[in-house]
Amino acid sequence: MRLPVSLALVSAIGLLGLGGCDRYLENRYGESLMPTRGVQPLTGLADSVSIRRSELGIPLIESRNFHDALFAMGYVHAGDRLSQMVSLRLTAEGRLAEMVGPGVLELDRFMRAVNLRDSAQVLYRNATPRMKQYLEVYSRGVNAYLFRHQDNLPVDLAASGYRPEYWKPEDSVLLFCLLNFGLSVNLQEEVAALVMAQQVGAENLAWLLPIYPDEPLAFAEAQKLEGLDLSGQLPALAAIDRAAGQIAALGLHNVAASNNWAIAGERSRSGKPLLANDTHLPLAIPSFWNHVQIRSPKYQAAGVSIAGIPAVVAGYNGRLAWGMTMVMGDTQDLFLEQVRREGDRLMYLADGQWLPARQRHETFFIKGGRPIRETLYETRNGVLLNSVLGERKHPLQPLSLESGYGLALRQLPMNEDRSLDAFFDLSRAQNVDQAFEASREIRASALNLVFADAQSIGWQVTGRYPNRRDGLGLMPSPGWDGRYDWDGFADPMLHPYDQDPPQGWLGTANHRVAPRGYGMQLSSSWHYPERFERLAELAGSGRHDSRSMMAMQYDQTSPFAAKLKAMFQDPGMEQPLAEAIAALPAAEQGRAQEALTRLLAFDGRLAADSADAALYGAFLQESARLIFQDELGGGQSPAWRALVQVAGTAYSAQADHLLGRDDSPFWNDRTTQEQEDKPTILARSLAASVALLEERLGSDRSAWQWGRLHRYTWNSGASQLAPFMGAPQRAGVQALQRQLDRGPLPAGGDHSTLNVSAYAWGASFDTWLVPSMRMIVDFGLDEPMLGMNSSGQSGNPLSPHYADAIEGWLSGRYASFPFKPENLDKVYGSEHLLLTPEKPR
């Protein structure tokens, strides 16, 4: 996430023009770049530390003890990503308005309600003295950089006028909690379900909920709130939806994707295991991840880290490789509460009794405005989101909870949690057995961890999962009825795992990893199964090496295209569809027949230069619109936007209806007097897909390309936050966009390909979710680890490493992370920055 620029800077840019802008920024803020050579004496070091950089700016930290390595990691993180660290901290604390202004106040209110600060305090108290010491040493490194560069901050921080506070050990824990919050589902889906229920009614909602195609529709779940007239009685619902959407857009909540897999030695060309991981996050610059390699006498590791947290999150330590994906664990629930005022108190109904809600007071400091103090209310099920978020005529207006209902958010408690220590122990594990031992103690994070060493491979689900007395957690439950309460948590012994399976490989892709009725409920909000199906097809065929792993990570073939073809050719569909096409007006008949012919011949490869891929994408968009928009109130309705949002995070009604659900009530077009059926709507969708391409790409079929519709654009945090800024700040961001953003460039793939490139199914073709990093560890190589980032190592737009990784990310050029001393100079050279202990004066 990036920060806004000041009016003074905007004025200067306006006078200089864009060419002068580059020179102005370099002259004014060039000293904000971290040096790559020389000597820097620093207080807090015990011995000297060397920092070398690869051609992509990836740091190699070499120290004589682990504490100095942690100190240097903090120093390097601050040097590369200070703005990102500060903005993530402010977001997690609910204090972003202190730097940006009132436009982000609703986001701050949401984060105060979520109250990650309390979770961080509990986790920090639970950490061992060893872990607390590591956090303290890392913080000293961050603060050494802040002190040394306090007058040379990056352009976005300096121009904003915000002076960042020194880093505390608890701040790293706070960012860890923010990361875990992002792994939680399905808050947005439950809000979306409530929005859609108000439009289509509980009787039709089950057809729209994200249930896997081989599972029964969740009619009982949809009927939990049947009979309640909620229309107009939840004025905060739109505000909650917007705030949750802002968090998700910044990559901080329910970003549903990632691939990881491991190949056993018997399926590899070298006879040694391989591991691959690519984590999927919103396309942004800088990437959420940055690379680091550490060499110290008792600790070595290379991989991806999060600036602000002293850990290698996924990587390789010379003996063990590990990578992660989201389980899609449903570890949050919304509860609809009945509330009323009694004097100065807010009361809520629980099992037939009216109880007083607990109160919590929060003060918001706002850039350019006066502080405001607000009261939040909590029930037994958690904080009432609509006691802090609601419809206001002015963002600073106090909110009065007048509705008869409240929405309470229940989250996982952090008591008795040793996840911080467990993550560090995982990065230090020397084999798969030790990795299992460490990962089973990770409770705060719902992850699929995959491991490999030179002999073995393994998979372990981590986290903590609630036992629901009733219901699936797909939509809010009546909080006044205790039968929907949580009843403790699943026994960790039930968490799925596997080691050295007979098929010779294992992997995950946010799919359903445990069947319904398994014995514990991990989730009902799994991602589309096609990525895992393609992974299984490729991993299970032939023998593998690092090149085949790269090919898998860049694979753009979607199994969904073959499923769509099978649906068209099904005996019960083929003739009715032909008759429906013949019933169309003449011009539409030709378009529909052309689309059907081409889709039946389509091989499912979504290459950027493919015309058939463009037609396939257009059909998915147009079919979603024609199936659902009439019932959901049109393309701008909250219910339609809710359906589009769900499609980006879990197996969706759009996919479900295309492959089946022939008896769904949504196949009828409510805007006509006739009673339509599935073949009729499909015929219209086929014709509409060709019409869309003719409108967008022209009538010349040879000019049709998927990448002309579907594009990558790397937006900085400033660009993402610009809609919430005042007019002068927005103008400043627009003036700096050439320095801050990159793209657009043609993209291939979609949400169902291993090389994921997701877009808003039913809305825009623009890519929003990508592999933000890629990693391969091949134990058959002399130097096993290879990796890449999706933008650059630095978050400073003046750095040569701000966006220099994009070209390699697009073309598949992986960087090597050598562990043998004789290979280090080949990657990192000999030039280094030497950090030395500052001598007492």
Secondary structure, DSSP 4 states (H G I P E B T S, - for coil): ------HHHHHHHHHHHHHHHHHHHHHHHGGGSPPSSEEEEETT-SS-EEEEE-TT--EEEEESSHHHHHHHHHHHHHHHHHHHHHHHHHHHHT-THHHH-GGGHHHHHHHHHHTHHHHHHHHHHHS-HHHHHHHHHHHHHHHHHHHHTTTS--HHHHHHT--PPPP-HHHHHHHHHHHHHHT-B-HHHHHHHHHHHHHH-HHHHGGGS---TTS---HHHHGGGTT---TTT-TTHHHHHHHHHHHHHTT-S----EEEEEE-GGGBSSSS-EEEEEEEEE-EES-S-EEEEEEETTEEEEEEE-TTS-S--EEE-SS-EEEEEE---B--EEEEEEEEEETTEEEEEETTEEEEPEEEEEEE--TTS--EEEEEEEETTEEEGGGT----SSTTS-----SSEEEEEE----TT--HHHHHHHHHH--SHHHHHHHHTT--S--EEEEEE-SS-EEEEE-S--EEESSS-SSS-EETT-GGGSEEEE--GGGS-EEES-TTSEEEESSS--S-TTSSS---S-PPPSHHHHHHHHHHTSS-B-HHHHHHHHT--B-HHHHHHHHHHHSHHHHHHHHHHHHTS-HHHHHHHHHHHHHHHH--SB--TT-HHHHHHHHHHHHHHHHHHHHHHTSTTSHHHHHHHHHHTTSS-HHHHHHHS-TT-GGGS-TTSSS---HHHHHHHHHHHHHHHHHHHH-S-GGG--HHHHSEEEEEEHHHHHGGGS-HHHHHHHHHHHHHH-EEEEE----TTSSS--B--TTS--S--EEEEEEEEEETTSSS-EEEEESS-S---TTSTTSSTTHHHHHHT-PEE---SHHHHHHHH-S-EEEEEEPPP-
